[in-house]
Amino acid sequence: MEVAKKSKKRRPFTPTVKIAVGYLILIALGAAILLLPFATWENKSIGITTALFTSTSAVCVTGLTVVDTFTTFSWFGQAIIFLLIQMGGLGFMTMAALILLLLGKKLSLKDKFSIAESLNTNDLSQIARFVKTVGITALVIELLGAIAVFPVFNTMEGGTGLAIWRSIFHSVAAFCNAGFDLMGGTGMTPFLTNPLFNIVTITLIFCGGMGCATIMNVRSRVLKKKE
């Protein structure tokens, strides 16, 4: 019996299970941080239910909220929601791989399998390059979006610093199809008739909906035709 027990080995997690567990850990971590008193303007905890709901909504980019993001959460809390949206929008495994690559670490074969599952690709040999390209593509699109909508937010009260933060937050939220905003209860209704804001937002949502992989494929095909 003892020999039989020793011979039994735990089966390693499949890439799909790793991704699911990774998202659950990210949601739990996000909720724990949002529970901290200094994550809100009133310097008091919002409660486990609200924190968990907000974290889940941000990571899963649903855009559903039970409290107003701008008036409830402090700069710190808003920054955490921003990071959760970015990680959820790009994908947990993609962001984790990007961090490892930025730190100069090499991806193991297991990591490559998990990332390939997340990105829906079978080419393991180019995973590291693919992840870097995805990160750069998302960063460029979000940065261009933030620059484009900055003039709109800069006309509002709050100063240049708030306008920059709103531009960046809105661009990332739109690209990741998250639905969060920093307008303090009014949502995007003040920009209902603003053509610049609407065109940029629609473009960001469209690009985010297609995904970086699709954008990269379209770009490569266009460049090949030009050649």
Number of C-alpha atoms within 10 A of each C-alpha: 6 6 7 7 8 8 9 8 7 6 6 9 12 12 19 14 12 17 19 12 13 16 20 14 12 19 23 16 15 23 23 15 17 28 21 16 17 17 22 22 15 13 13 12 15 19 14 13 12 17 23 20 15 25 26 25 22 30 28 21 22 16 17 15 16 10 14 16 20 19 15 17 24 19 15 15 23 22 15 20 26 21 17 24 30 23 22 24 26 21 21 21 25 25 20 16 24 20 12 13 16 11 9 9 11 12 16 9 11 13 18 21 20 22 29 21 16 18 20 10 14 13 11 14 10 12 21 18 11 20 23 17 16 21 17 13 17 23 13 11 19 25 15 16 23 25 15 17 23 21 16 15 21 17 11 11 9 10 11 15 10 15 21 18 18 21 25 21 23 26 27 29 27 27 28 30 22 25 21 26 21 20 17 12 13 10 13 15 10 9 13 9 9 11 10 13 20 15 13 18 22 13 16 25 21 15 20 24 15 12 19 22 17 13 16 15 11 12 11 12 12 11 10 9 7 7 6
